[in-house]
């Protein structure tokens, strides 16, 4: 896999550098492909002020989802028992948020989301 530098311009410049596959869905979302059954779809729906998180594994479900801000402060921790979860982002400032997901099978998947 090659190294890429992804620059995102909204109200500020965000630079992400490293080896990672990604797929641009449109101006409001990025699919993060973390490798088959361990992948999450993280999508910020600005119109509805929601952060949507889906597990890409039909054999597993989300158990707990935690959202942290850039300072590492826990903003939300929710118990879930399905393949997806949504969170209201109306009180979130624009920026990068980190997501930690625990699945029912015990996998921990970390991801990030851009809220703007």
N, CA, C and O atoms as CSV, one atom per row, in Angstrom:
chain,resi,resn,atom,element,x,y,z
A,1,UNK,N,N,0.844,-1.169,0.000
A,1,UNK,CA,C,0.000,0.000,0.000
A,1,UNK,C,C,0.898,1.243,0.000
A,1,UNK,O,O,1.928,1.268,0.673
A,2,UNK,N,N,0.510,2.254,-0.743
A,2,UNK,CA,C,1.262,3.499,-0.829
A,2,UNK,C,C,0.882,4.444,0.293
A,2,UNK,O,O,-0.191,4.325,0.884
A,3,UNK,N,N,1.773,5.387,0.583
A,3,UNK,CA,C,1.462,6.442,1.541
A,3,UNK,C,C,0.731,7.568,0.828
A,3,UNK,O,O,1.071,7.921,-0.301
A,4,UNK,N,N,-0.258,8.121,1.480
A,4,UNK,CA,C,-1.040,9.216,0.928
A,4,UNK,C,C,-1.102,10.353,1.934
A,4,UNK,O,O,-0.948,10.147,3.138
A,5,UNK,N,N,-1.322,11.511,1.440
A,5,UNK,CA,C,-1.587,12.658,2.293
A,5,UNK,C,C,-2.956,13.179,1.887
A,5,UNK,O,O,-3.151,13.586,0.742
A,6,UNK,N,N,-3.891,13.171,2.802
A,6,UNK,CA,C,-5.259,13.607,2.538
A,6,UNK,C,C,-5.449,14.970,3.173
A,6,UNK,O,O,-5.307,15.113,4.387
A,7,UNK,N,N,-5.765,15.960,2.378
A,7,UNK,CA,C,-6.027,17.307,2.879
A,7,UNK,C,C,-7.519,17.572,2.772
A,7,UNK,O,O,-8.119,17.363,1.717
A,8,UNK,N,N,-8.106,18.024,3.844
A,8,UNK,CA,C,-9.535,18.323,3.867
A,8,UNK,C,C,-9.706,19.786,4.229
A,8,UNK,O,O,-9.183,20.240,5.247
A,9,UNK,N,N,-10.429,20.523,3.411
A,9,UNK,CA,C,-10.664,21.935,3.679
A,9,UNK,C,C,-12.141,22.138,4.002
A,9,UNK,O,O,-13.000,21.821,3.180
A,10,UNK,N,N,-12.438,22.647,5.152
A,10,UNK,CA,C,-13.776,23.091,5.500
A,10,UNK,C,C,-13.602,24.507,6.019
A,10,UNK,O,O,-13.345,25.415,5.229
A,11,UNK,N,N,-13.728,24.720,7.283
A,11,UNK,CA,C,-13.414,26.025,7.863
A,11,UNK,C,C,-11.959,26.088,8.308
A,11,UNK,O,O,-11.470,27.141,8.715
A,12,UNK,N,N,-11.283,24.967,8.226
A,12,UNK,CA,C,-9.881,24.898,8.597
A,12,UNK,C,C,-9.231,23.803,7.762
A,12,UNK,O,O,-9.930,23.076,7.057
A,13,UNK,N,N,-7.931,23.672,7.826
A,13,UNK,CA,C,-7.194,22.647,7.098
A,13,UNK,C,C,-6.893,21.495,8.028
A,13,UNK,O,O,-6.385,21.700,9.130
A,14,UNK,N,N,-7.199,20.288,7.598
A,14,UNK,CA,C,-6.874,19.088,8.353
A,14,UNK,C,C,-6.008,18.233,7.444
A,14,UNK,O,O,-6.385,17.961,6.304
A,15,UNK,N,N,-4.860,17.811,7.933
A,15,UNK,CA,C,-3.959,16.982,7.144
A,15,UNK,C,C,-3.809,15.639,7.830
A,15,UNK,O,O,-3.493,15.575,9.019
A,16,UNK,N,N,-4.036,14.560,7.082
A,16,UNK,CA,C,-3.885,13.206,7.593
A,16,UNK,C,C,-2.875,12.515,6.685
A,16,UNK,O,O,-3.089,12.437,5.476
A,17,UNK,N,N,-1.784,12.015,7.246
A,17,UNK,CA,C,-0.731,11.397,6.447
A,17,UNK,C,C,-0.509,9.972,6.926
A,17,UNK,O,O,-0.526,9.712,8.129
A,18,UNK,N,N,-0.301,9.049,6.000
A,18,UNK,CA,C,-0.012,7.672,6.374
A,18,UNK,C,C,-0.522,6.705,5.342
A,18,UNK,O,O,-1.003,7.112,4.283
A,19,UNK,N,N,-0.424,5.435,5.639
A,19,UNK,CA,C,-0.911,4.391,4.751
A,19,UNK,C,C,-2.318,4.008,5.184
A,19,UNK,O,O,-2.508,3.450,6.265
A,20,UNK,N,N,-3.278,4.297,4.366
A,20,UNK,CA,C,-4.648,3.947,4.701
A,20,UNK,C,C,-5.499,3.950,3.440
A,20,UNK,O,O,-5.357,4.830,2.591
A,21,UNK,N,N,-6.382,2.965,3.317
A,21,UNK,CA,C,-7.344,3.005,2.212
A,21,UNK,C,C,-8.525,3.881,2.630
A,21,UNK,O,O,-8.920,3.873,3.796
A,22,UNK,N,N,-9.080,4.621,1.702
A,22,UNK,CA,C,-10.260,5.412,2.003
A,22,UNK,C,C,-11.103,5.569,0.752
A,22,UNK,O,O,-10.621,5.387,-0.366
A,23,UNK,N,N,-12.335,5.902,0.948
A,23,UNK,CA,C,-13.268,6.116,-0.151
A,23,UNK,C,C,-14.064,7.360,0.170
A,23,UNK,O,O,-14.681,7.444,1.232
A,24,UNK,N,N,-14.063,8.322,-0.726
A,24,UNK,CA,C,-14.832,9.542,-0.524
A,24,UNK,C,C,-16.274,9.279,-0.942
A,24,UNK,O,O,-16.531,8.875,-2.076
A,25,UNK,N,N,-17.208,9.507,-0.034
A,25,UNK,CA,C,-18.620,9.323,-0.341
A,25,UNK,C,C,-19.256,10.595,-0.864
A,25,UNK,O,O,-20.195,10.532,-1.657
A,26,UNK,N,N,-18.774,11.726,-0.444
A,26,UNK,CA,C,-19.383,12.991,-0.834
A,26,UNK,C,C,-18.902,14.060,0.111
A,26,UNK,O,O,-18.023,13.807,0.935
A,27,UNK,N,N,-19.455,15.243,0.011
A,27,UNK,CA,C,-18.954,16.336,0.834
A,27,UNK,C,C,-19.219,16.166,2.328
A,27,UNK,O,O,-18.633,16.884,3.138
A,28,UNK,N,N,-20.086,15.236,2.706
A,28,UNK,CA,C,-20.441,15.138,4.122
A,28,UNK,C,C,-19.928,13.878,4.794
A,28,UNK,O,O,-20.225,13.664,5.969
A,29,UNK,N,N,-19.159,13.020,4.093
A,29,UNK,CA,C,-18.759,11.795,4.773
A,29,UNK,C,C,-17.585,11.098,4.157
A,29,UNK,O,O,-17.281,11.278,2.977
A,30,UNK,N,N,-16.919,10.292,4.970
A,30,UNK,CA,C,-15.801,9.474,4.523
A,30,UNK,C,C,-16.005,8.074,5.067
A,30,UNK,O,O,-16.281,7.898,6.254
A,31,UNK,N,N,-15.870,7.079,4.205
A,31,UNK,CA,C,-15.901,5.702,4.666
A,31,UNK,C,C,-14.496,5.312,5.063
A,31,UNK,O,O,-13.565,5.499,4.281
A,32,UNK,N,N,-14.320,4.787,6.232
A,32,UNK,CA,C,-13.025,4.283,6.645
A,32,UNK,C,C,-13.045,2.776,6.506
A,32,UNK,O,O,-13.868,2.096,7.119
A,33,UNK,N,N,-12.148,2.264,5.708
A,33,UNK,CA,C,-12.072,0.835,5.471
A,33,UNK,C,C,-10.928,0.277,6.291
A,33,UNK,O,O,-9.767,0.401,5.900
A,34,UNK,N,N,-11.238,-0.336,7.421
A,34,UNK,CA,C,-10.206,-0.829,8.330
A,34,UNK,C,C,-9.943,-2.309,8.140
A,34,UNK,O,O,-9.260,-2.922,8.960
A,35,UNK,N,N,-10.464,-2.892,7.084
A,35,UNK,CA,C,-10.143,-4.293,6.821
A,35,UNK,C,C,-11.297,-5.247,7.005
A,35,UNK,O,O,-11.389,-5.913,8.035
A,36,UNK,N,N,-12.170,-5.326,6.040
A,36,UNK,CA,C,-13.215,-6.336,6.012
A,36,UNK,C,C,-14.162,-6.291,7.186
A,36,UNK,O,O,-14.855,-5.298,7.413
A,37,UNK,N,N,-14.181,-7.407,7.947
A,37,UNK,CA,C,-15.144,-7.553,9.036
A,37,UNK,C,C,-14.887,-6.593,10.191
A,37,UNK,O,O,-15.763,-6.403,11.035
A,38,UNK,N,N,-13.712,-5.988,10.246
A,38,UNK,CA,C,-13.407,-5.062,11.339
A,38,UNK,C,C,-13.613,-3.616,10.932
A,38,UNK,O,O,-13.016,-2.725,11.535
A,39,UNK,N,N,-14.427,-3.359,9.943
A,39,UNK,CA,C,-14.536,-1.987,9.463
A,39,UNK,C,C,-15.809,-1.315,9.971
A,39,UNK,O,O,-16.827,-1.952,10.239
A,40,UNK,N,N,-15.695,-0.008,10.086
A,40,UNK,CA,C,-16.809,0.839,10.497
A,40,UNK,C,C,-17.117,1.828,9.384
A,40,UNK,O,O,-16.219,2.269,8.666
A,41,UNK,N,N,-18.355,2.161,9.249
A,41,UNK,CA,C,-18.765,3.282,8.424
A,41,UNK,C,C,-19.109,4.398,9.392
A,41,UNK,O,O,-20.014,4.260,10.214
A,42,UNK,N,N,-18.384,5.505,9.294
A,42,UNK,CA,C,-18.616,6.660,10.156
A,42,UNK,C,C,-19.012,7.812,9.248
A,42,UNK,O,O,-18.264,8.176,8.340
A,43,UNK,N,N,-20.178,8.383,9.487
A,43,UNK,CA,C,-20.737,9.379,8.585
A,43,UNK,C,C,-21.374,10.498,9.395
A,43,UNK,O,O,-22.203,10.246,10.269
A,44,UNK,N,N,-20.985,11.729,9.102
A,44,UNK,CA,C,-21.617,12.870,9.770
A,44,UNK,C,C,-22.678,13.439,8.845
A,44,UNK,O,O,-22.368,13.918,7.755
A,45,UNK,N,N,-23.921,13.386,9.277
A,45,UNK,CA,C,-25.050,13.945,8.536
A,45,UNK,C,C,-25.294,15.354,9.074
A,45,UNK,O,O,-25.982,15.535,10.079
A,46,UNK,N,N,-24.724,16.347,8.393
A,46,UNK,CA,C,-24.807,17.726,8.868
A,46,UNK,C,C,-26.253,18.226,8.886
A,46,UNK,O,O,-26.639,18.970,9.787
A,47,UNK,N,N,-27.037,17.830,7.914
A,47,UNK,CA,C,-28.420,18.313,7.823
A,47,UNK,C,C,-29.227,17.929,9.058
A,47,UNK,O,O,-30.028,18.726,9.546
A,48,UNK,N,N,-29.025,16.720,9.563
A,48,UNK,CA,C,-29.765,16.241,10.731
A,48,UNK,C,C,-28.947,16.310,12.017
A,48,UNK,O,O,-29.404,15.878,13.075
A,49,UNK,N,N,-27.725,16.862,11.918
A,49,UNK,CA,C,-26.819,16.975,13.065
A,49,UNK,C,C,-26.681,15.638,13.786
A,49,UNK,O,O,-26.860,15.548,15.001
A,50,UNK,N,N,-26.356,14.594,13.005
A,50,UNK,CA,C,-26.181,13.260,13.566
A,50,UNK,C,C,-24.863,12.661,13.103
A,50,UNK,O,O,-24.425,12.882,11.974
A,51,UNK,N,N,-24.247,11.910,13.980
A,51,UNK,CA,C,-23.089,11.101,13.654
A,51,UNK,C,C,-23.585,9.667,13.592
A,51,UNK,O,O,-24.077,9.133,14.586
A,52,UNK,N,N,-23.459,9.042,12.425
A,52,UNK,CA,C,-23.944,7.688,12.213
A,52,UNK,C,C,-22.762,6.733,12.181
A,52,UNK,O,O,-21.793,6.973,11.461
A,53,UNK,N,N,-22.830,5.660,12.948
A,53,UNK,CA,C,-21.758,4.685,13.050
A,53,UNK,C,C,-22.363,3.311,12.782
A,53,UNK,O,O,-23.311,2.899,13.450
A,54,UNK,N,N,-21.800,2.602,11.787
A,54,UNK,CA,C,-22.297,1.269,11.435
A,54,UNK,C,C,-21.148,0.280,11.407
A,54,UNK,O,O,-20.052,0.606,10.950
A,55,UNK,N,N,-21.390,-0.913,11.888
A,55,UNK,CA,C,-20.413,-1.990,11.865
A,55,UNK,C,C,-20.607,-2.782,10.584
A,55,UNK,O,O,-21.728,-3.159,10.243
A,56,UNK,N,N,-19.517,-3.034,9.877
A,56,UNK,CA,C,-19.575,-3.752,8.607
A,56,UNK,C,C,-19.281,-5.233,8.831
A,56,UNK,O,O,-18.353,-5.787,8.241
A,57,UNK,N,N,-20.072,-5.863,9.681
A,57,UNK,CA,C,-19.884,-7.275,9.996
A,57,UNK,C,C,-21.247,-7.854,10.353
A,57,UNK,O,O,-21.805,-7.542,11.405
A,58,UNK,N,N,-21.776,-8.691,9.483
A,58,UNK,CA,C,-23.105,-9.266,9.712
A,58,UNK,C,C,-23.121,-10.277,10.854
A,58,UNK,O,O,-24.192,-10.650,11.332
A,59,UNK,N,N,-21.934,-10.730,11.301
A,59,UNK,CA,C,-21.852,-11.725,12.364
A,59,UNK,C,C,-21.592,-11.123,13.733
A,59,UNK,O,O,-21.382,-11.854,14.701
A,60,UNK,N,N,-21.604,-9.803,13.828
A,60,UNK,CA,C,-21.285,-9.138,15.085
A,60,UNK,C,C,-22.160,-7.894,15.225
A,60,UNK,O,O,-22.712,-7.408,14.238
A,61,UNK,N,N,-22.285,-7.388,16.425
A,61,UNK,CA,C,-23.049,-6.158,16.669
A,61,UNK,C,C,-22.242,-5.248,17.592
A,61,UNK,O,O,-21.331,-5.690,18.291
A,62,UNK,N,N,-22.598,-3.982,17.574
A,62,UNK,CA,C,-21.975,-3.022,18.480
A,62,UNK,C,C,-22.457,-3.308,19.898
A,62,UNK,O,O,-23.623,-3.640,20.113
A,63,UNK,N,N,-21.551,-3.176,20.859
A,63,UNK,CA,C,-21.931,-3.335,22.264
A,63,UNK,C,C,-21.828,-2.007,22.997
A,63,UNK,O,O,-22.708,-1.648,23.779
A,64,UNK,N,N,-20.738,-1.273,22.735
A,64,UNK,CA,C,-20.540,0.027,23.379
A,64,UNK,C,C,-19.824,0.948,22.398
A,64,UNK,O,O,-18.901,0.533,21.697
A,65,UNK,N,N,-20.263,2.206,22.361
A,65,UNK,CA,C,-19.638,3.216,21.520
A,65,UNK,C,C,-19.261,4.399,22.406
A,65,UNK,O,O,-20.086,4.918,23.158
A,66,UNK,N,N,-17.990,4.816,22.303
A,66,UNK,CA,C,-17.513,5.973,23.051
A,66,UNK,C,C,-17.014,7.023,22.066
A,66,UNK,O,O,-16.354,6.700,21.079
A,67,UNK,N,N,-17.337,8.280,22.348
A,67,UNK,CA,C,-16.885,9.393,21.517
A,67,UNK,C,C,-16.042,10.321,22.382
A,67,UNK,O,O,-16.458,10.738,23.463
A,68,UNK,N,N,-14.840,10.638,21.881
A,68,UNK,CA,C,-13.893,11.505,22.584
A,68,UNK,C,C,-13.603,12.732,21.730
A,68,UNK,O,O,-13.629,12.659,20.502
A,69,UNK,N,N,-13.328,13.856,22.379
A,69,UNK,CA,C,-12.906,15.036,21.631
A,69,UNK,C,C,-11.397,14.973,21.408
A,69,UNK,O,O,-10.753,14.005,21.813
A,70,UNK,N,N,-10.829,15.994,20.768
A,70,UNK,CA,C,-9.402,16.011,20.438
A,70,UNK,C,C,-8.515,16.063,21.676
A,70,UNK,O,O,-7.330,15.740,21.592
A,71,UNK,N,N,-9.057,16.458,22.816
A,71,UNK,CA,C,-8.294,16.487,24.064
A,71,UNK,C,C,-8.348,15.154,24.807
A,71,UNK,O,O,-7.720,14.996,25.854
A,72,UNK,N,N,-9.098,14.202,24.265
A,72,UNK,CA,C,-9.230,12.898,24.902
A,72,UNK,C,C,-10.325,12.827,25.936
A,72,UNK,O,O,-10.439,11.829,26.648
A,73,UNK,N,N,-11.135,13.867,26.035
A,73,UNK,CA,C,-12.237,13.879,27.005
A,73,UNK,C,C,-13.409,13.055,26.470
A,73,UNK,O,O,-13.802,13.203,25.313
A,74,UNK,N,N,-13.957,12.199,27.307
A,74,UNK,CA,C,-15.102,11.375,26.934
A,74,UNK,C,C,-16.349,12.253,26.857
A,74,UNK,O,O,-16.738,12.879,27.843
A,75,UNK,N,N,-16.974,12.295,25.675
A,75,UNK,CA,C,-18.182,13.101,25.487
A,75,UNK,C,C,-19.448,12.269,25.574
A,75,UNK,O,O,-20.489,12.752,26.019
A,76,UNK,N,N,-19.354,11.012,25.147
A,76,UNK,CA,C,-20.540,10.169,25.103
A,76,UNK,C,C,-20.115,8.716,25.206
A,76,UNK,O,O,-19.163,8.301,24.544
A,77,UNK,N,N,-20.790,7.957,26.007
A,77,UNK,CA,C,-20.584,6.520,26.104
A,77,UNK,C,C,-21.962,5.873,26.130
A,77,UNK,O,O,-22.768,6.144,27.020
A,78,UNK,N,N,-22.224,5.027,25.161
A,78,UNK,CA,C,-23.560,4.462,25.006
A,78,UNK,C,C,-23.490,2.957,24.802
A,78,UNK,O,O,-22.677,2.463,24.020
A,79,UNK,N,N,-24.343,2.238,25.505
A,79,UNK,CA,C,-24.500,0.806,25.290
A,79,UNK,C,C,-25.428,0.605,24.096
A,79,UNK,O,O,-26.472,1.249,23.993
A,80,UNK,N,N,-25.038,-0.294,23.199
A,80,UNK,CA,C,-25.798,-0.544,21.967
A,80,UNK,C,C,-25.930,-2.045,21.803
A,80,UNK,O,O,-25.099,-2.799,22.309
A,81,UNK,N,N,-26.962,-2.490,21.103
A,81,UNK,CA,C,-27.097,-3.925,20.818
A,81,UNK,C,C,-27.567,-4.140,19.385
A,81,UNK,O,O,-28.441,-4.965,19.118
A,82,UNK,N,N,-26.967,-3.378,18.468
A,82,UNK,CA,C,-27.322,-3.525,17.055
A,82,UNK,C,C,-26.080,-3.255,16.216
A,82,UNK,O,O,-24.997,-3.026,16.754
A,83,UNK,N,N,-26.240,-3.282,14.915
A,83,UNK,CA,C,-25.119,-3.059,14.010
A,83,UNK,C,C,-24.828,-1.601,13.753
A,83,UNK,O,O,-23.859,-1.279,13.064
A,84,UNK,N,N,-25.653,-0.694,14.299
A,84,UNK,CA,C,-25.418,0.733,14.051
A,84,UNK,C,C,-25.907,1.570,15.236
A,84,UNK,O,O,-26.686,1.119,16.074
A,85,UNK,N,N,-25.411,2.807,15.263
A,85,UNK,CA,C,-25.802,3.748,16.312
A,85,UNK,C,C,-25.748,5.151,15.732
A,85,UNK,O,O,-25.017,5.405,14.775
A,86,UNK,N,N,-26.525,6.064,16.314
A,86,UNK,CA,C,-26.477,7.463,15.873
A,86,UNK,C,C,-26.421,8.360,17.106
A,86,UNK,O,O,-26.964,8.038,18.163
A,87,UNK,N,N,-25.747,9.494,16.936
A,87,UNK,CA,C,-25.540,10.435,18.030
A,87,UNK,C,C,-25.848,11.840,17.553
A,87,UNK,O,O,-25.462,12.222,16.449
A,88,UNK,N,N,-26.534,12.604,18.370
A,88,UNK,CA,C,-26.827,13.996,18.052
A,88,UNK,C,C,-25.557,14.813,18.248
A,88,UNK,O,O,-24.927,14.746,19.304
A,89,UNK,N,N,-25.177,15.592,17.222
A,89,UNK,CA,C,-23.948,16.387,17.278
A,89,UNK,C,C,-24.226,17.883,17.361
A,89,UNK,O,O,-23.316,18.685,17.150
A,90,UNK,N,N,-25.447,18.275,17.659
A,90,UNK,CA,C,-25.788,19.699,17.668
A,90,UNK,C,C,-24.975,20.482,18.698
A,90,UNK,O,O,-24.751,21.678,18.515
A,91,UNK,N,N,-24.532,19.839,19.770
A,91,UNK,CA,C,-23.748,20.524,20.788
A,91,UNK,C,C,-22.244,20.405,20.579
A,91,UNK,O,O,-21.468,20.915,21.389
A,92,UNK,N,N,-21.818,19.738,19.504
A,92,UNK,CA,C,-20.394,19.536,19.242
A,92,UNK,C,C,-19.833,20.703,18.439
A,92,UNK,O,O,-20.482,21.196,17.516
A,93,UNK,N,N,-18.645,21.137,18.784
A,93,UNK,CA,C,-17.928,22.127,17.988
A,93,UNK,C,C,-17.371,21.442,16.740
A,93,UNK,O,O,-17.211,20.221,16.716
A,94,UNK,N,N,-17.079,22.225,15.712
A,94,UNK,CA,C,-16.442,21.665,14.523
A,94,UNK,C,C,-15.075,21.125,14.899
A,94,UNK,O,O,-14.341,21.748,15.667
A,95,UNK,N,N,-14.732,19.957,14.354
A,95,UNK,CA,C,-13.426,19.381,14.629
A,95,UNK,C,C,-13.402,17.884,14.449
A,95,UNK,O,O,-14.353,17.288,13.942
A,96,UNK,N,N,-12.311,17.282,14.868
A,96,UNK,CA,C,-12.121,15.842,14.764
A,96,UNK,C,C,-12.501,15.196,16.088
A,96,UNK,O,O,-12.122,15.674,17.157
A,97,UNK,N,N,-13.248,14.115,16.005
A,97,UNK,CA,C,-13.663,13.353,17.179
A,97,UNK,C,C,-13.204,11.910,16.996
A,97,UNK,O,O,-13.170,11.391,15.880
A,98,UNK,N,N,-12.854,11.276,18.100
A,98,UNK,CA,C,-12.358,9.912,18.065
A,98,UNK,C,C,-13.416,8.973,18.613
A,98,UNK,O,O,-14.084,9.266,19.604
A,99,UNK,N,N,-13.552,7.843,17.949
A,99,UNK,CA,C,-14.606,6.883,18.276
A,99,UNK,C,C,-13.953,5.560,18.638
A,99,UNK,O,O,-13.074,5.075,17.925
A,100,UNK,N,N,-14.383,4.984,19.739
A,100,UNK,CA,C,-13.928,3.661,20.144
A,100,UNK,C,C,-15.163,2.773,20.273
A,100,UNK,O,O,-16.104,3.094,20.999
A,101,UNK,N,N,-15.140,1.666,19.564
A,101,UNK,CA,C,-16.286,0.761,19.534
A,101,UNK,C,C,-15.873,-0.583,20.105
A,101,UNK,O,O,-14.832,-1.128,19.738
A,102,UNK,N,N,-16.680,-1.108,20.994
A,102,UNK,CA,C,-16.525,-2.470,21.496
A,102,UNK,C,C,-17.657,-3.285,20.900
A,102,UNK,O,O,-18.823,-2.905,21.012
A,103,UNK,N,N,-17.321,-4.413,20.262
A,103,UNK,CA,C,-18.358,-5.262,19.676
A,103,UNK,C,C,-18.732,-6.362,20.662
A,103,UNK,O,O,-18.039,-6.588,21.654
A,104,UNK,N,N,-19.835,-7.040,20.376
A,104,UNK,CA,C,-20.298,-8.117,21.245
A,104,UNK,C,C,-19.295,-9.267,21.306
A,104,UNK,O,O,-19.246,-9.991,22.300
A,105,UNK,N,N,-18.491,-9.441,20.250
A,105,UNK,CA,C,-17.495,-10.516,20.237
A,105,UNK,C,C,-16.190,-10.106,20.919
A,105,UNK,O,O,-15.251,-10.899,20.982
A,106,UNK,N,N,-16.125,-8.853,21.437
A,106,UNK,CA,C,-14.955,-8.408,22.174
A,106,UNK,C,C,-13.941,-7.621,21.359
A,106,UNK,O,O,-12.912,-7.216,21.900
A,107,UNK,N,N,-14.197,-7.391,20.075
A,107,UNK,CA,C,-13.284,-6.596,19.256
A,107,UNK,C,C,-13.391,-5.124,19.638
A,107,UNK,O,O,-14.477,-4.630,19.942
A,108,UNK,N,N,-12.259,-4.428,19.620
A,108,UNK,CA,C,-12.235,-2.990,19.815
A,108,UNK,C,C,-11.801,-2.374,18.503
A,108,UNK,O,O,-10.745,-2.718,17.971
A,109,UNK,N,N,-12.607,-1.467,17.978
A,109,UNK,CA,C,-12.313,-0.789,16.720
A,109,UNK,C,C,-12.285,0.701,17.000
A,109,UNK,O,O,-13.236,1.257,17.552
A,110,UNK,N,N,-11.190,1.348,16.619
A,110,UNK,CA,C,-11.044,2.784,16.809
A,110,UNK,C,C,-11.142,3.483,15.464
A,110,UNK,O,O,-10.647,2.986,14.452
A,111,UNK,N,N,-11.777,4.624,15.466
A,111,UNK,CA,C,-11.966,5.385,14.250
A,111,UNK,C,C,-12.010,6.862,14.594
A,111,UNK,O,O,-11.809,7.242,15.748
A,112,UNK,N,N,-12.271,7.688,13.607
A,112,UNK,CA,C,-12.392,9.124,13.827
A,112,UNK,C,C,-13.501,9.669,12.953
A,112,UNK,O,O,-13.897,9.050,11.966
A,113,UNK,N,N,-13.999,10.845,13.331
A,113,UNK,CA,C,-15.058,11.497,12.571
A,113,UNK,C,C,-14.775,12.979,12.519
A,113,UNK,O,O,-14.241,13.559,13.465
A,114,UNK,N,N,-15.132,13.576,11.426
A,114,UNK,CA,C,-14.994,15.015,11.253
A,114,UNK,C,C,-16.389,15.622,11.366
A,114,UNK,O,O,-17.273,15.323,10.564
A,115,UNK,N,N,-16.575,16.473,12.366
A,115,UNK,CA,C,-17.852,17.162,12.563
A,115,UNK,C,C,-17.641,18.609,12.139
A,115,UNK,O,O,-16.711,19.271,12.601
A,116,UNK,N,N,-18.511,19.093,11.256
A,116,UNK,CA,C,-18.355,20.456,10.751
A,116,UNK,C,C,-19.677,21.158,10.671
A,116,UNK,O,O,-19.736,22.318,10.266
